[in-house]
Amino acid sequence: MGYKRKDNYSNDFLRWSNIWANNSLKIHKKKENDPKLDYIQENIIKDNDAALAFHFACDIGYKNHLMQNVIIKSKSPKYATLFAQNIPNADISTLQNIVMQTNNMELICRFVKLVKGANKKKFEDMVLETKNAKGAHMLIKYCDTNPKRFKKILLESKKPRYIYELSKHITNKKELKIIESLLIESKSLIYIRLFAKKIKSANIEELEKVVLNSGNVNEIKRFARQVKKSKIANFQIMF
């Protein structure tokens, strides 16, 4: 089976396991007509059950187009992704549209990342059109996309997590300085520390001032331990 079901105790998988056991099914990938399989499929179609449609196609491989129609009709983004990822000759474009229509950046990113043949450009264009910073962040972090297209969206968001991720994908010192300034302005101690730790051109002295001025003892300790050029250890601070 192409899909490694980690959630073996989920309700959906248990329902399919019961059908499998009660009908003494076997993995046989048949194409010819089979009354038993036709009957099971008819019930799945009648109930418009996306979960069972996916499991049936994954394990049996019989008239997969009928099971795909169930998933398309149900508009289940979860099973649209799983079907596209695991079932040969799936209609990737139609299944991707189901996920795109949710406007859920995490679900769309998951589809683009996991499904071979997914239209990444369609996701990129959607993010650019809507100026969605969360989507831009996920694209550059998980989908091997060109960060230059999304710099403006991420910088304008001013969200520490997003702009720190951007800093990992660019080398222009002026742009890195802008990110450093935004992080200092945000006073996000976690991302200030990570920036100081990971970015070679970081101004350690300025960044550690913000950390020291915060009075957050735990973050001061972390900065001192993790940032090689930090001089915090030279201050009269009890560690």
N, C-alpha and C positions, 0 to 999 in steps of 0.2 A: 504494500500500500504506500502511495506517494506521500500521504499526509500522516505524520507521526502524531497521533492523538495523545497529547499530554494530559488532557482533561478526561481521562478514561472513566471517571465517575460522574461526569456531568449528566444531567437529565437527558439531553439529546442523544448522547452515546449509549446510555443505558436503554433508552427506548429502541434504538437500532439493534442493540445486542439481543434484546428480547425477541424482536422480529426474526433476527438471524437464527437464534436458537430454536424458536417455535416452528420455523419452516425448514429447518435442517439445510440451510443455505451453504453453498460452497463458492469459493472464488474461482470463477470459470470464464469470465469475460466472453459471454456468448453473444452472438449476433442474431441467430435464428430465433423464431418464435418459441416462447416458453410460457405455457399457461400460468404456471405458478408465479413467475416473475412478472408477467403481465398483470396479474391480479394485485400483487403488492404495489406495482407502479400505479395502477388505477386508483388505489386508496390514497397513495401519496399525492397524486394529482388532485383528487377530490378534496383532500384536506389542505391543499396548497402548503405542504409542509417542507419548507426549505431545508431544514436540518436532515430529515430523512432522505430527501432528494439528493443531497450531497453525499451522505454516507452510502446510499445505494449505488450511486455512480462510482464512488471511490472503490468500493469493495466488489461490486458485481460487473460494472462496465457494460451494462445492457441498455440499449436505446438511450444513450446519455442525453441526446437532444431533448427528450421528454423531461428528464430531470432538470436540465438547464432551464427549460421553459418555466418550471415551477419556481426556480430561484429568481428568474427575471420577473415573474408575476408577483412574487412575494416582496420583491425589492429589499431583500435582506443584505445589507452591506457585508456582514460577517461571512455569510455563505457564498456571496458573490466573489469575495476574495479567495476563499478556500477552493471554490470550484475552478476559478481561473488559474489558481496556483497549481492544482493537482490533477485536473482532468484533461486528458489529451484532446486537442481540437476544440477547446472551449472558445466561445465568442468573447474574446478579451475586451473588445471595444464596447460591446453592450454591457458587459458586466462591470467595466470600469465606470461607465456612465451612471450606473446605479449607485456606486460609491461616491462619485463626484457630486451627485445630487444631494447628498447628506450635508455638504459644506463642512464636514468634520475633517479638519486638517490631519489629525492623527490617523483616521481611517484611510484617507486618501493617500497619505504618505506610506502607510503600511502596504497598500495595494501596489503602488509604484515601486516600492523597494523589493517586494517579494515576488511579484508576478512577471515572469519573462514575457516580453512583448508589450508590457504596459506603456502607455503614451505619457512619458515624463513631461514632454513639452506642453501637453494639455494642462497638466497640473501647474507647471511654471507660469503659463499664461494666465491661469486663473488667479494665482497669487499676485502677479503683477497688476492685473486688472482691479483686484479688490484691495490691493496694498495690505495684504494680511501678513503681519510680522511673524505670527506663529507659524504660518505655512512656510514663509521664507526661511525661518530658523530651521525647520525640519528638513527642508530641501537641502540646505548646505551641510547639515549634520549627517543626514542619513542617505541621501539620494545622489551623491556625487554630481552635484550640479555646479554651474559656474557662479561663484559667489558675487562676481562683479555686477551681475544683473540685479542683485537684491541688496546691495550695500545701502542705497538710499532708504529703502523701507526699514531695514534693521537699525540704521543709525537714528532715523527719525522716531523710532519706537522708544529709544533711550532705555530699554529694558536691559539690565545688567547681564542676564543669562544670554540674551540674543546677541548683544554686541560683543560679549566675550567670545562666543562661538565664532562670530565674524572675524575677530582678531586672529584666530587660529588658521584662517584661510587666506590672509593677505600679508604682503611683505612691505607695502609702501609705508615708510616711516611717518609721513605726515598724517596718513589715515589712522595709523596706530596711535599717534599722539592724540588725535581727536577721540578715539575710543578710550584712551587712558583718562582724558579729561572728563568724559562722560561718566566713567566709573567712579572717579573721585567725587564728582558732583552727586552721584547716586548714593555714596557712602555704603555701598554693598560690600561688606568686609570679605565675604567669601570670594566674590569675583575679582576684587582688588588683589587678594592674595594669589589667586590662580593666574591673573594677568602678570603679576610680578614674578611668579614662578616660571611661567611658560614662555613669556615674550622677551626676547633678548634685549630689545631696545627700551624696555620699561624703565621708567625713572623710579628706582627703588626707594630713594630717599623721600620723594614726594608721597609715594604710596604708603610707606611705613608711617609717615606723619599722620595720615588719616587713621590708620589702624591704632596708633598710640593714643591719639586724641579721643578715640571712641571709648576708651576705658574698658573695653571688653577683654578681660584677662585671657579667656580661652582663645580668642582670635589673635591676640598679641603673641601668645605662645606658639600657635600654629604658624604664624607668619615667620617668627624667629627660627623655627625648626625647618620650615620648608623652603624658604627663600634664601638661597646661598649667599647673596651679597647683602643681606639684611644686617644692620648694625644694632638692632634692638637688643641683642644680648649684651651689648656694652652699656646699656642704660641700667640704672639701679632699680631693677624690677625682680621680684622674687618669682622664680620659675619652679 
